[in-house]
Amino acid sequence: MSGAPTPVRVVVADDEEMVRTALRAILDAEQGIEVVGEAATGAEAVSVVRALRPDVVLMDVRMPEIDGIRATEQILATLEDPPRIVVVTTFENDAYVYDALHAGAAGFLLKRSAAEELVQAVRLVACGDSLLYPAAVRTLAGRHTRRRETPDPAWVARLTGREADVLRLMAAGLTNAEIAGRLAVGPATAKTHVAAVLAKTGARDRTQAVIAAYESGFITPG
């Protein structure tokens, strides 16, 4: 007889104790989710994550010592099997949010989000999905991609026509199942196309692929 499923292990990083306490209370009340650690600074977040190896990190972007963006970069660069990182922010159009997504965060969540949205976000990214809000990402890309050096988008030429369609649908926020329905293919085929897009863009997840699509000019904001 098998035991209960292993809970999703979460670390909460925020410089405000009240925020950490509130997030912990919401998540610990849910079956299958366990907050295993907290951090009050970016440097502490990196240390705690390295020690505890959680599945998901809720990362504030504006923290002392090093901010959440640098902490995200360090965690993703130094751990072989890094956790999924969700940026928790006050303003969805903040440049910090775009920088965090660019650094490898799986998505972002507003601090004013309802408790059920927080729980859903943790469960979603723990399963390997990304938190994509198409309108917000499009706005962020429009505001912030121009200040970057656009790399030579050699990967664009390597996309097949179907993969290009899939990337556009990913940018629109469609799930694999929705992509399959839109393209009239099976779920397994849609998943294969998404995997091919991630490989060719060099992205670790859907969020990274969509960011790459905007930064290369493959998709134009607006």
N, C-alpha and C positions, 0 to 999 in steps of 0.2 A: 504494500500500500504506500503510495507516494505521499510525501508531506505537502505542506502548504507551499505555494510558489514563493520564490525568493522576493522579498520586497524591493521596490525601487529605492536605492539609497541616495539621499540628497544632502548637499552642503549648501547652506545659505550664507551669502557674503554681502553684507551691507554695513555701512558705518553707523547706522542708527539702530540702537538696541531695540527700540519699540517696533521697528519694521521687522527685524529678525524674529522677535518674539511672536509677532502676528503671523508671519509666514510659517514659522514652526508649528504654531497652534493649528493652523488650517491643515497643514500637510500631515501632521501626526494623528489627526482625527480621521484620516482616510485609511481604509484597509489597503494593504499592499504598498504603502509608502512610508518611509522612515527617514526622518532628518537625523543624520549621523554626526553633523558638525556645523559649526558657525565660524565666521570670520568677520572682523571689523575693519580690516584694511586689505588692499590688494595683495600686498606681500604675504599677509597671513593667509589669504585665500589660496595662494599658490602652495604654501607650506601645508595647510590642512588638506588640500586635495591630494597632494603627493602622499601624505601619510595615510589617508583614509580611503582613497580610490573610490569615490562615489560614482554613481551612474549619471547623475544630473547635478549641475551647479546652477543656482540662481545667483546671478552676478550683477550687483549694482555697478554702474559705470563710473560714478564720481566718488572715489574713496581716497583716503590718505595714503601716503608712501608711494604706491603706484596705483594708477587707476584701473578700472575693470578691463579696459582694452588691453593694456600691457599684461595684466594678469591672465587674460584669456590667451594671448599670444604665447606666454611662457608655458602655460599648462598644455596647450595643444602641441607646442614644439618639443617638449621634454618628456612627455609620457607616451609610451608605446601604444597603449589603448586608452586614450583620454576620455573623460566624461563628456556628455553633451552639455553645452553651456547655453543658458537662456539669460539674456540681458534683461534686467528689471529696471525700467526707466520711468521718469515722470512725463517726459515729452517725446512723442513718437517721431517727431521730425528733427530731433536733436542730431547734430553732426556726430556726436558720440555714438549714437545708435548705428549709423552707417559704418563708422570705423570699426565697431564691434562685430558687425556682420562681416565686414571685409576681413577682419582678423580670424574669423572662423566660428563665431557664435552660431548656434542652430536657429536662432530667432530672438524675438524680443517680446516682452510682456509689460504692459503699462501698470504702474503701481495702483492705479484706480480700478484695475480689473476686478471682477467679481471672484469670490472664492472658487466657484466651480470652474471658472476659466483658468485659474492658477493650477488647479488639480488636473484639468484636462491637458494643459500645456506640459506638465511634468510627465504624464503618462504618454503623451504623443511623442515627445523627443526621446523618451526612454526606449521607445519601440523603433527608433531610427528615423522617424519623420522629422520635418522641419516646420517651424512656425512661420508661415509665409502669409503676410497681409499684403496682397498685390498693390492696392492703392497706396499704402504707406511706403512700400519699397520703391514703387515707381516715383513717388514724390522725393524720397531720399536720394535716389539715383539722379534725378533731375537737378537737385540742389548741389550734390557733392561730387559727382563723377568728373566734372570739368576741372577740378583742382588736381586731378591725378594725371600722371603720364600714362596714356593709353598704350598698353603693350601691343606688339604685333599679334593680331588675332589669328595666328596660323591655324588654330584649331577649328576656326569657322569653316575653312575650306575642306576640312576632313569630315564634317557632318554630312550625313546623307540627307536627302530631302525629308524623309520621315523623321529623322532625329532632329532636324531643324524645327519641324512642326511640334515635336514633343517638347523641345526647350521653350517654345513660345507658350505652350499650354502650361508648362511648369511655372513660367513667369506670371501666368494668370492665376496661379494658386490652385490648379487642379490636382487632385490626388491621382495615384496610379489607376484606381478604378474608374475615375472620371475621364482620364486620358484614354483608357481602353474603350469606354463608351463613345467618346467623341470621335475616335479614329476607327471604330468598328473592328477592334482587334480583341484578342483574349487578354485577361489580366497578366498572364505570364509574359506575353509578347510586349505589353506596355512596360512591364518591369524591366525586361531586357533592354528596351529602347532607352529607358531612364538611366540604367546602368552604363550604357554606351555613351550617353551624353556626359555623365559624370566623369567617365574615363577620359574622354576627349577634351573636356574643359579643364581637366586636372583638379576637379572639385571634390571635396570630401562628402558633400551632401547637396541637397537641392538648393538651399539658400546660397551656397557658394557658387553653384552653377548659374543661378539667376543674376547674382552680382557680376559674374564674369560676362554674362550676356549684355548687361548694361554697359559695363566698362569698356568692352570691345567695340561697342556700337552696333552689335548684332541686333539689339533691341533698343529703340530710341524712347526715352521717357516722354510720356504724353502722346 
